Amino acid sequence: MQLTRRTLGVLAAATPSLALAQSGDPRLGPRSMGRADAPVTVTEFFSLTCGHCAAFHTTNWPRVKAELVDTGRIRFVWRDFPLDGIALAAACVARSLPEDRYPAFLTTLFQTQDRWAFAQGRQLEELARLAALAGMDRKGFDAVVADEALRRGILEQRMAAEREFRITATPSFAFNGRVQSGNIAFDQFAQLVQQAPKP
């Protein structure tokens, strides 16, 4: 999904006093899968409300995981790049679950995206239902989506990605730092892994 100039303004308005700050919050730490010493690190920049991101995760991610992550060829790192307020809320929830539940919860969010992300007027209610299935009660959910420090931290990471990798669309993937955007089919993805710069 292409970004618009309005996007960050909308997100900043949803999170008052957005200012860069250091945080030791473990919820803002890396979320990844695969061997730490894999020869290629693939970083995905994604928004949980992006249809192209959902398409990648439902069609190509299972094969990427089986053939490239599980075999030790790549380490896959997820980096939030929320495009709207509900994507930001969903990212806060995902990062607040135990780390070992993170990949499965992302899969659930992408597989059910049409049920919660576009449920006008019921988005948070539907998201709360999914969070409950993952073990987060409603009190915990309400606290997480209202946590301004967590929201700021995720937005700061998004701005850092814009500066460092010049991300202009989601999903985007950095193969040892070399960026390619779009819902990449598996064969092209595997080729980009092979062509990735040496670390």
TORKEGU-304527 format. One record per residue: y, x, z of N, C-alpha, C in turn; residue in one letter. Coordinates in steps of 0.05 Angstrom, whole numbers, padded with zeros to 5 digits, always signed. Layout:
! TORKEGU-304527
YXZYXZYXZA ...
***
This chain:
! TORKEGU-304527
-00024+00017+00000+00000+00000+00000+00025+00018+00000M +00043+00013-00019+00067+00028-00020+00086+00022+00003Q +00099+00042+00013+00118+00038+00035+00145+00030+00025L +00159+00015+00041+00187+00008+00034+00206+00019+00055T +00231+00021+00048+00251+00032+00066+00253+00015+00091R +00247-00011+00087+00250-00030+00108+00229-00027+00130R +00206-00015+00123+00183-00014+00141+00190-00001+00167T +00200+00023+00167+00205+00037+00192+00227+00023+00208L +00246+00011+00194+00267-00004+00209+00255-00027+00224G +00236-00041+00212+00223-00064+00225+00208-00054+00249V +00193-00032+00245+00177-00021+00268+00195-00010+00290L +00216+00003+00283+00234+00013+00303+00247-00010+00319A +00253-00031+00305+00265-00054+00319+00245-00066+00338A +00219-00064+00331+00198-00075+00349+00193-00057+00373A +00203-00033+00371+00199-00013+00393+00226-00001+00400T +00241-00014+00419+00268-00004+00425+00268+00025+00434P +00291+00037+00430+00296+00065+00439+00275+00085+00429S +00269+00082+00403+00250+00101+00391+00263+00128+00390L +00251+00147+00404+00261+00174+00405+00238+00193+00408A +00238+00215+00395+00216+00234+00397+00213+00244+00426L +00189+00244+00435+00183+00253+00462+00155+00264+00463A +00151+00283+00481+00124+00294+00485+00109+00275+00504Q +00083+00271+00498+00068+00254+00515+00040+00266+00520S +00031+00265+00545+00004+00274+00551-00015+00251+00552G -00008+00228+00541-00025+00205+00541-00050+00210+00525D -00074+00209+00536-00098+00215+00521-00103+00194+00499P -00091+00171+00501-00095+00151+00480-00082+00160+00454R -00064+00179+00455-00051+00189+00431-00065+00214+00420L -00087+00222+00433-00101+00245+00423-00116+00239+00397G -00127+00260+00385-00141+00257+00360-00165+00238+00362P -00169+00223+00340-00192+00206+00337-00207+00216+00313R -00231+00225+00316-00245+00238+00293-00275+00233+00295S -00288+00241+00274-00317+00240+00272-00327+00263+00256M -00348+00276+00265-00359+00299+00250-00357+00325+00265G -00369+00345+00255-00369+00371+00268-00341+00384+00268R -00334+00394+00291-00308+00407+00294-00305+00431+00276A -00328+00444+00269-00327+00468+00252-00335+00462+00223D -00333+00437+00215-00339+00430+00187-00319+00445+00169A -00328+00453+00145-00311+00469+00127-00287+00454+00116P -00288+00427+00116-00266+00411+00106-00259+00390+00127V -00233+00388+00133-00223+00366+00150-00208+00347+00132T -00217+00322+00132-00203+00301+00117-00189+00283+00137V -00163+00281+00134-00147+00264+00151-00138+00240+00136T -00144+00216+00147-00136+00191+00134-00111+00180+00148E -00091+00173+00133-00067+00160+00143-00070+00130+00135F -00072+00112+00154-00079+00085+00148-00063+00065+00164F -00061+00041+00154-00050+00018+00169-00071-00003+00171S -00075-00014+00195-00095-00034+00199-00090-00060+00185L -00066-00065+00174-00060-00089+00159-00059-00083+00129T -00066-00059+00120-00065-00052+00092-00091-00060+00078C -00089-00077+00058-00112-00086+00043-00127-00063+00029G -00113-00043+00019-00126-00021+00006-00141-00004+00026H -00131-00002+00051-00145+00013+00072-00171-00002+00079C -00169-00029+00081-00192-00045+00087-00213-00042+00065A -00204-00041+00040-00223-00038+00018-00237-00011+00019A -00223+00010+00026-00236+00036+00029-00257+00035+00051F -00250+00024+00074-00268+00024+00096-00292+00006+00093H -00290-00015+00077-00312-00033+00073-00330-00025+00050T -00319-00010+00031-00335-00003+00007-00343+00026+00006T -00325+00044+00014-00330+00073+00010-00336+00088+00036N -00324+00079+00059-00329+00093+00084-00358+00096+00092W -00375+00075+00089-00403+00079+00097-00417+00102+00083P -00411+00106+00058-00423+00128+00043-00410+00154+00050R -00384+00155+00054-00370+00179+00063-00382+00188+00089V -00386+00170+00108-00398+00176+00134-00426+00187+00131K -00443+00173+00115-00471+00181+00113-00474+00208+00099A -00460+00212+00077-00465+00235+00059-00447+00259+00065E -00424+00254+00077-00405+00276+00081-00400+00283+00110L -00397+00262+00127-00392+00267+00156-00418+00274+00170V -00438+00257+00167-00463+00260+00182-00478+00285+00174D -00473+00295+00150-00487+00319+00140-00471+00345+00147T -00448+00342+00160-00433+00365+00168-00414+00377+00147G -00411+00363+00125-00394+00374+00104-00364+00370+00110R -00357+00348+00124-00329+00344+00131-00327+00334+00160I -00304+00339+00171-00295+00326+00196-00274+00306+00187R -00277+00281+00196-00259+00259+00187-00241+00252+00211F -00215+00253+00206-00195+00247+00227-00179+00223+00219V -00176+00204+00237-00159+00180+00233-00132+00184+00244W -00111+00178+00228-00083+00179+00239-00069+00153+00232R -00060+00139+00253-00046+00114+00249-00020+00117+00233D -00016+00099+00214+00008+00098+00199+00015+00068+00195F +00022+00055+00218+00026+00026+00217+00049+00018+00199P +00044-00004+00183+00064-00013+00164+00080-00037+00175L +00071-00049+00197+00085-00072+00208+00078-00074+00238D +00090-00094+00251+00087-00097+00279+00059-00104+00288G +00045-00120+00273+00017-00128+00281-00001-00104+00277I +00003-00087+00256-00013-00063+00253-00008-00044+00276A +00017-00043+00286+00023-00026+00309+00009-00036+00334L +00009-00063+00338-00005-00074+00361-00035-00069+00359A -00047-00072+00336-00075-00066+00332-00082-00037+00337A -00065-00019+00329-00069+00009+00334-00068+00015+00364A -00050+00002+00378-00048+00006+00407-00074-00003+00420C -00085-00026+00412-00110-00036+00423-00133-00017+00417V -00135-00008+00392-00157+00009+00384-00157+00035+00400A -00133+00046+00404-00131+00072+00418-00134+00069+00448R -00133+00045+00458-00136+00040+00487-00165+00034+00495S -00182+00031+00476-00211+00028+00481-00223+00055+00487L -00246+00056+00500-00259+00082+00503-00263+00095+00476P -00259+00121+00476-00259+00136+00450-00284+00132+00433E -00307+00129+00447-00332+00126+00431-00334+00098+00418D -00317+00079+00426-00317+00053+00413-00297+00051+00389R -00280+00072+00386-00259+00071+00367-00268+00067+00338Y -00287+00083+00328-00295+00079+00300-00307+00051+00294P -00323+00041+00312-00335+00015+00308-00313-00007+00309A -00293-00004+00326-00272-00024+00328-00255-00023+00302F -00250+00000+00292-00235+00002+00266-00251-00013+00245L -00277-00009+00243-00293-00022+00223-00291-00052+00227T -00293-00062+00252-00290-00090+00257-00263-00101+00248T -00242-00087+00254-00215-00096+00246-00212-00097+00216L -00223-00077+00202-00221-00077+00172-00238-00099+00160F -00262-00103+00171-00280-00124+00160-00270-00152+00165Q -00254-00156+00186-00243-00182+00192-00213-00184+00188T -00202-00166+00172-00173-00165+00169-00161-00191+00160Q -00174-00205+00142-00163-00231+00133-00162-00252+00155D -00178-00249+00176-00179-00268+00197-00157-00264+00218R -00149-00239+00223-00129-00234+00244-00102-00225+00233W -00102-00207+00213-00077-00194+00205-00058-00213+00191A -00069-00234+00178-00053-00252+00162-00053-00280+00173F -00062-00283+00198-00063-00310+00211-00036-00316+00222A -00018-00326+00205+00009-00331+00213+00011-00347+00239Q +00026-00336+00258+00030-00349+00284+00007-00346+00303G -00016-00335+00294-00039-00332+00311-00050-00303+00311R -00034-00285+00300-00044-00258+00296-00053-00245+00323Q -00036-00246+00343-00042-00234+00368-00066-00248+00382L -00067-00274+00379-00090-00289+00391-00116-00280+00378E -00116-00278+00352-00141-00269+00339-00148-00240+00345E -00127-00223+00347-00132-00196+00355-00142-00194+00383L -00132-00210+00401-00142-00211+00429-00171-00219+00430A -00180-00237+00413-00208-00245+00412-00226-00221+00404R -00217-00207+00384-00233-00183+00375-00233-00162+00397L -00211-00158+00410-00210-00139+00432-00229-00146+00455A -00231-00172+00460-00249-00182+00481-00278-00175+00474A -00285-00178+00449-00312-00171+00440-00318-00142+00444L -00296-00125+00443-00300-00096+00447-00297-00088+00476A -00293-00108+00494-00294-00102+00523-00266-00102+00536G -00245-00110+00522-00218-00110+00534-00211-00139+00542M -00206-00143+00568-00199-00170+00576-00170-00177+00569D -00162-00202+00572-00136-00211+00563-00113-00197+00578R -00117-00193+00604-00096-00179+00619-00092-00151+00608K -00114-00137+00603-00112-00110+00592-00099-00110+00564G -00107-00130+00548-00096-00133+00521-00065-00136+00522F -00056-00155+00539-00027-00160+00541-00012-00135+00549D -00024-00120+00568-00011-00096+00578-00009-00075+00556A -00030-00073+00540-00031-00052+00519-00010-00059+00497V -00009-00084+00488+00009-00090+00466+00038-00090+00475V +00043-00090+00501+00070-00089+00511+00078-00061+00520A +00060-00041+00517+00064-00014+00526+00083+00001+00507D +00108+00002+00514+00128+00015+00496+00123+00044+00493E +00114+00058+00513+00109+00087+00510+00087+00092+00490A +00066+00076+00490+00044+00079+00471+00054+00072+00443L +00069+00051+00440+00080+00043+00414+00098+00066+00403R +00115+00077+00420+00133+00099+00411+00116+00123+00403R +00095+00129+00418+00079+00152+00411+00066+00149+00384G +00056+00125+00378+00043+00121+00352+00064+00123+00330I +00087+00112+00334+00108+00113+00313+00118+00142+00310L +00119+00157+00331+00127+00185+00329+00106+00200+00311E +00081+00194+00315+00060+00207+00299+00063+00199+00270Q +00070+00174+00265+00075+00165+00238+00098+00181+00225R +00120+00183+00240+00143+00198+00229+00136+00227+00224M +00119+00239+00241+00111+00267+00237+00094+00269+00212A +00077+00249+00206+00061+00249+00182+00079+00248+00157A +00100+00231+00159+00119+00230+00136+00132+00256+00131E +00140+00270+00152+00153+00296+00149+00133+00317+00139R +00110+00319+00152+00091+00341+00146+00076+00337+00120E +00068+00312+00114+00051+00308+00091+00064+00292+00069F +00089+00282+00074+00103+00266+00054+00087+00241+00046R +00076+00228+00065+00061+00204+00060+00079+00182+00050I +00072+00169+00028+00088+00147+00016+00071+00122+00011T +00045+00123+00017+00028+00100+00013+00004+00102+00031A -00008+00078+00036-00033+00078+00051-00054+00064+00034T -00079+00074+00036-00087+00097+00052-00079+00123+00037P -00075+00144+00052-00071+00171+00040-00091+00189+00056S -00101+00209+00041-00120+00228+00053-00111+00256+00048F -00113+00272+00069-00106+00301+00067-00133+00316+00069A -00140+00330+00047-00164+00346+00046-00157+00375+00052F -00161+00383+00077-00151+00409+00086-00121+00412+00079N -00107+00390+00082-00078+00391+00078-00068+00381+00050G -00086+00380+00030-00078+00371+00003-00081+00341+00002R -00058+00327-00004-00057+00298-00001-00064+00284-00027V -00079+00262-00024-00086+00244-00046-00083+00216-00035Q -00070+00198-00050-00066+00171-00040-00083+00151-00055S -00089+00128-00042-00103+00107-00055-00131+00103-00044G -00143+00080-00051-00170+00074-00044-00188+00090-00062N -00196+00113-00053-00211+00133-00070-00240+00126-00071I -00251+00123-00095-00280+00118-00098-00296+00142-00088A -00320+00137-00080-00336+00158-00068-00338+00183-00085F -00345+00180-00110-00349+00204-00127-00324+00221-00128D -00300+00208-00131-00275+00224-00131-00270+00236-00104Q -00276+00221-00083-00273+00231-00056-00289+00257-00052F -00315+00256-00060-00332+00279-00057-00322+00303-00073A -00311+00297-00097-00300+00318-00113-00276+00331-00100Q -00258+00315-00088-00235+00325-00074-00243+00342-00049L -00265+00334-00036-00276+00350-00015-00284+00378-00025V -00297+00378-00048-00307+00404-00060-00283+00421-00068Q -00261+00409-00077-00238+00423-00087-00218+00429-00065Q -00223+00422-00041-00204+00425-00019-00197+00455-00015A -00172+00461-00009-00165+00489-00003-00181+00500+00020P -00186+00525+00019-00200+00538+00042-00182+00538+00066K -00193+00532+00090-00176+00532+00114-00166+00559+00121P 
***
